[in-house]
Amino acid sequence: MSTLDMTNNTIEFPFCQNDLDDFHTFFNAINFKLSLCICIFGCITNVLNFIVLSQKDLRTHINYILAGLAISDFLVMLVYFPYALDHAFSINSRPERLTYGYAHYIYTHAMFSQTAHTVSIFLTITLALWRYISVCHPSCKNAFMRRTFWAIIASYIISPIICLPYYMSLTIQSKSTYVYKGNMTEYKASSINDTESQFLATIDEDNGEIEKYTRYYVSVSSFYMSYNQAFLWVYSVIIKLLPCMLLTYFSLQLVRTLYEAKKRKEKLNGNLQMSAKLLNKKKQADRTTKMLIAVLFLFLITEVPQGILGLMSAVLHQDFYLHCYQKLGDLMDFLALLNSSINFILYCSMSRQFRDTFTKIFLPRCLIRTQRRVANGNGFAEVDSHGRHVETMHETQMTQL
């Protein structure tokens, strides 16, 4: 059903038209400044993520995927940065935002940001699948791990193909405005040529002077007007909800496996003591799984609301999309930016190996050599930044990394 067909069958949404208007006004006032801060932080942290994860000591198949995810998240931030900067400080005036160059920038910004975000979605699915196979089906691990690079490359190739309906849904349109200098009144050119000709003839009779302004803006295309329902179904189900369903399944399986492993470890500890090496290896694997579950959980928090709102727009009515979904668009964009920037905090807080490698690369050697004290019986044993015990007779301060 096209938008034109829906005008005679309007469905009211009082909540969206009243309470949501107040929220949209409030959030719009702070959105771009907050988004600008998130973009700056996210660009820096994703570069750091890539540098650390690409180090020789951290070159694992999971970290390769995380490094690819850092690149796509960085691209999301990089594309959104000039848009947020412009609107946060009003660098371009409204007339300047109606030029063809600016309209083309907005169109490119929309296309590129959606593509980069879709790449992040596919890489997150790959990450969940790889960890699920590694933990739940270890016998199949080697066959899948050898295809890690191809999976990352495929994510960057398939994403633009998946986004083709989105590319076709937007277009750059123009509208002419005639200004009569006699009294500075404006006339917006109609698509009916007779009306425009009649106006110009009237101006000519008065010997008035006119100027023609052409304004450009990004709008929905005729393709979207004809297939808006199909577009919303594809967007909400294929791009949003289906990935979320897959991630939910993989996450639940990983949580179940962690719970079973914890029970087995408790039972094993009751019978015999595990070797220190085996115990440390299992703890490291559990920490990695927990960190990845946190990454997947944050991704679900961001994507599920968008998928549900898109599905409601397809099922209920076009008016729901216009009056409800679009008013939450800024919030959805902000959550997506926040999700793309927060992984660095997760890695630092949940991965000791990531912290140690980051410290080794970016902190001065004098700080790297700072020794920490850890509890050891009645006293303290000193360890270096990699956790190795150091024989010494003097006390040093503990440094928490």
N, C-alpha and C positions, 0 to 999 in steps of 0.2 A: 504494500500500500504506500503510495507516495505521500509526501507532506501535503500536497495540494488536496488530496482526497481526505486528509484527516482534519482539515479545518472545519468541516461541517459536523464532525463527530468528536468534539473535544472532551477529554476526561479531566476533571479538576483534581488537583493534588494540593489541598489547603496547607499541609505541612511544608511542602516545598516552596509554596508561594508566600508564606508568611515567616515562620521561624527560620527556615533555611536561608531566606534573603538576608536576615540579620547576621547569621553566621558567615555567609559569603562576603558581606560588606566588611565585617570585622577581620576575617582571615586575609582578604585581598589587600588590606592595608599593611599587613606585616609579611605577607607571603614572599615577595621578591627579595626583601632584605634577608630573611631567613634562608631562602633558597641560595642566595649569593654566598652566604657564609658556608652553607653545606657544600656548594660547588668548590669553593676554595679548599676547604678541608678534604673533600673527597678526591680532588685532583692530586693533592699532595700525597695522601695516604695510599691511593691506588698505585701511584708510581713507586712508593716505598714497598708496597706489597709485591709488585712485580720484581723489583730488584732483589728482595730477600728470597722470594720463592724460586727465583732462577739461579740461586747459588748452588754450587756443586753438592754441598752437604744435604740440600733439601730437594734434590731432583728425584722426585717420586712421581708416579702417574697421577695421584690425587693432586699433588702440588702443581703439576703441569696444567691441570684443569683450573685450579685456583688462579694461576698466573694468567690464563686466557680470560677468566672472569674479571680479573683486575683490569685487563685491557679494555674490555667492553664497558665496564663500569666507568672507567676513565673517560671513554668516548661520550658516554651519557652526560657526564659532568661538563666536559669540554664544550659540547654543543649547547648546553643549556646556559652556560656562564654568560655569554654576551647578551642573551635574551633577558636574563635576570638582572644583569648590570644596567641595561637600558631602562627597564621598567622600575628598578629600584631608585634610580636617580634622575629619571626623565631626561636622558641624554638627547633623545630625539623628540621633537615636538610632534603633535598629532598630524599636521600636514606632512611632515617628513616621513611619518609612518604610513602614508598613503601613496608613496611613490612605487614605481614598478620594482626598483632595486630592493626596497624593504619588503615588499610583498613576496618577491622571489626568495629573500632570505628566510622569511617566516615559513614558506613552503618547504625549503630545503631543511630548515631546522626541524619541522614536524616529521619529515620523512626520515631524516638521519637519526633523530633521537628515538623514534619508534623502532627502527631497525636495530640500533645498538641495544636497546632494552630487550628486544626479542632474542638477540644473541645471548644476552645474560640469562634469559629464561631457559634456553636450550642448554647452555653450559651448566646451569644449576641442576637441570634434569639429568644431564650426563654425570655430574658429580654425585648425585644421589644414587643413580644406577650403579656406578662403579663401586661406591662404598658398600652398597647392598650386596653386590656380587662378591666383593672381597670378604665381607663378614659372614654372609648367610650361605654362600655357595663357593667356598674357597677352591674347590676342585676346578671351577671354570675360570678362576681369576686370571691365569696366565694368558688364556686365549683372548680375553677382553682387554687386558692391559696393553697388549701389543698393538691394539687399534686406538690407543688414546689420542695420538696426534691426528689420525683421520677423523675421529669424533669431534675434536676441536675445530678442525678445518671445515667439516661438514656443518657445524653450527653457524659459522660465518657465511657459508654459501647458501644454506637452506633458508636462513632468516629473511633475506630480501625477497625470496620467492613467496614465503608465507605472507609477507607484508604487501604483496601486489594489490590485493583489494583495498588496502588502506591508501596506497599511492593513488589509486584510481578514484578514491572518494573525495579528494580535494583538488581544487583547481584555482588558478589566478583569474579573477574577473576584474573588469573595469567599469567605471561609471563616469559619464561626462557631466560637468556642471558648468552652466553659462552664467557669468556674472555681468550684470548691466551696470556700467559705471555711473549711470545717471543718478541712481539712488542706492547703488550697492546691494540690490536685491539679487538673490540667487534663484536660478531655475535648474532643476535637476532634469536632465534630458530623459525623456521617456523612450520606451522601445517603439512607440507609435510615431512614425516619421511625420505624419501630418501635424501632430501637436508641436513637434520641434520646429518644423517649417513655419507654422503659424506664429510661434513665438519670435523667430528671427525676423519674420516679415514685419511684425509689430515694432520691433526695435529699429528696423531699418526706416520705417515711416517717421519715427521720432528723431531720426539721425543720431541715435544713441550709439555709444561705444560698448562693445561686449568683448569679453575674454572667455576662452574655453579652458576649463581645467579637467584633466582626466585623473581620476583616483583609482588606485589599484588595491585590491585586498584579496585575501585567501578566503574562499567560500567552498561549500559542498558542491560537487560536480553533478552533472546530469546523471551519471552512473549511480551515484549515491541516491539521488532522488527517485530513481527507478527501482533500485534494489536495496533500499535502506534496511529492510527487515533481514534479508539474507546477510548483509554486511554485519549487522549487530549480532546475529547468530554466530557467524564465523569468528568475529572478534572476541565475543564473550566465552564461547565454548572452546574453540580450537586454540586461541592464543592465550587465554586466561585460565578457564576452569579445568580443561583437560590436563595441562601441566600441573595445576594445583592438586588434582586428584592423584596423579602419579607421584608427586612429591609427598603427599600425605601417606600414601601406601608405603613408599620406601622408608619414610621417617618412622612410621609405626613398626615396621619390621626391624629397623635398627634398634629402636627402643626395646622391643621384645627380646632381641638378641643380647642386648646389654644386661637386661634383667636376668636372663637365663645364665649368662656368663657370671654374673655376680653370685647367683645361687650356687653354681658349680664351684666357684672359688671358695666360698664359705664352707662348702662340704669338703673340698680338698684340704683346706687349712685345718679342718677338724681331724683329718686322718694323718696327714704328713705335711711337712714344710716344703714349699716350692723353692727352687733355686732362686737366688737373687736376680740372676740374669733373666730367667723366664718370667719372674714376677714383674720386673721392670718393663719387659717387652709387652706384657699383657696390659699393664697400666698405661703405657704409651699408646697402645692401640685403642684402649677405651677412651682416653682423652681426645684422640683424633676423632673418633666416632661422635663423642659428645659435642665437640666443636662444630662438626659438620651438621649435626642435628640442629644446633643453634642457628647456623647459617640458613638452613632450610626453613626453620620455623619463622625467622624474620622475613624471609621471602614470602611465605604464605600469608603473613599478616598484611603485607603490602598488596599482593595480587588477588587474594580472594574477594575483598570488597569490590574491586574493579570488575571482576568477572560476574559477581552477583548483580551489580548495578547494570552492567551491559546486558545480562540475560533478562532482567526485569524490563529494560527498555525494549527488548525484542518481543517479549511476551505481552506486556501491558499495553503500551501505546507509545507513539512517537513523542507525545507530550511529556511523558515521564522523562525521556532523554533530554528534552529541551528545558524543562522546568526543574528537574531534580538532579539528573546525572551531571549536567554541565555546570551546575552551581557547586558541585563537589569536585570538579576537575582540577582546580588548583590544589586542593588537599591531596588528591590522588597523585598528582605530579610531585608534590613535596614528599610524600611517603616513599615514592619510587626513588627519589634522589637520596633520601635518608638511608634507605636500604642499600643503595649502591656505595655509600660512603662509610658504613659502620663496620665492615668486615675487618678492617685493621684493628679495631678495638677488640673484636672477638679473638683474632689470632694472638694478639699480645696477652690477653687475659687467660687464654685457655691452652696455649701451646708454648711450652718452655723452650723447645728447639727454635721456634720462630723468634722468641725474645732473645735467646742467646746469639742467634745469627744476626739479628738486627743490631744488638749491642756491639758485636764484633765489627760490623761494617761502619756504623755511624758514630759510635762513641769514641772519644780519644783513648789511646792505649793506656794512659794512666788510670782512667776510670774502669777500663776492662779488667785491669789487674787488681782492682780493689777486691779484697778478699772478704768473704762473708763468713759469719759464724753460725753454726747450726747446732741445735741441741744434740748432745751425745752423752747420755748417762748423767753423771753429776756435773759434768763440765761442758765444754764446747769444743768442737772440732772445726778447724778452718778448712774452707773449700774455696776453689777458684771459681771463675765465672761459668765454667762448664760442669761444676758439681764434683770435681776431683779433689780428694783430700790432700792437704798440704801440711807437711811437717814444719812446725814453727813453735817458738817458745814464747812469743809475745802475743798480746791480744789485739784484735782488730775489730772494727765496727762492722756489723752486718749491713749489707746493702740489698734492699729488696728490689728486684727487677720484675 
